[in-house]
């Protein structure tokens, strides 16, 4: 399988963090860590079909940051079902392999206003056969 968007992925450098596959219609959740106390910052992220797409397919729900042991952590997630910002609204497979490869990134905006992409990469969504739970 050819990996899409190879040039864009290279620009991420050490910030590249491909997410484990999500199952369409089921909740997905991951934790992000950052090596400093940035609990006053804002974290936001979204899923798109390509790096230049203007439309977001879904926007992550981001939990409250927690600072402990020198790192700030956040949970970011997409809901189950087929509502707004859920895995169920993401595009279905279009090439017959059962997977749809999308991209995501997470942007950290510090209290002073400067913004930085701190993670990004591939976001794969698999279909299901039996109704999702």
C-alpha positions, 0 to 999 in steps of 0.5 A: 500500500502506498502511503498518501501525502508523503511530502506533507508527512516529511514536513512533520519531522519528529511531530509525526504521530500516526494514530491507530486505526479508528472504527467508523461509528465507534468512539476513538480516544487518544492522549497527547503529552507535551513536555512543559506546563502549558495548561493555560494554552489551547489545544485544537485539532481536526481531521481532513481528507488532504493537507490542502482541503478547506473543509474539516471532516471532524473536529476533535473534542479536547479534554482539560489539560493536566500537568503532572511529573513535568508534562501536560496531557490532554485526551482528544477524541471523536464521538461514536455514532454518526453525529457531528464530530464523530467517527461515523461521519468520516468518509467510507472506503473508496478503493476496496481495501476496507480502510480510508486514510485521512490526515489530522493535526493538533495545534497548540496556541499559547496564552500569548497567541503564538500557535504551533503544530505539535502533532500530525499524521495519518488517521486511518478509519476502518469500516465494520460489517456488523452494526457498530456498538 
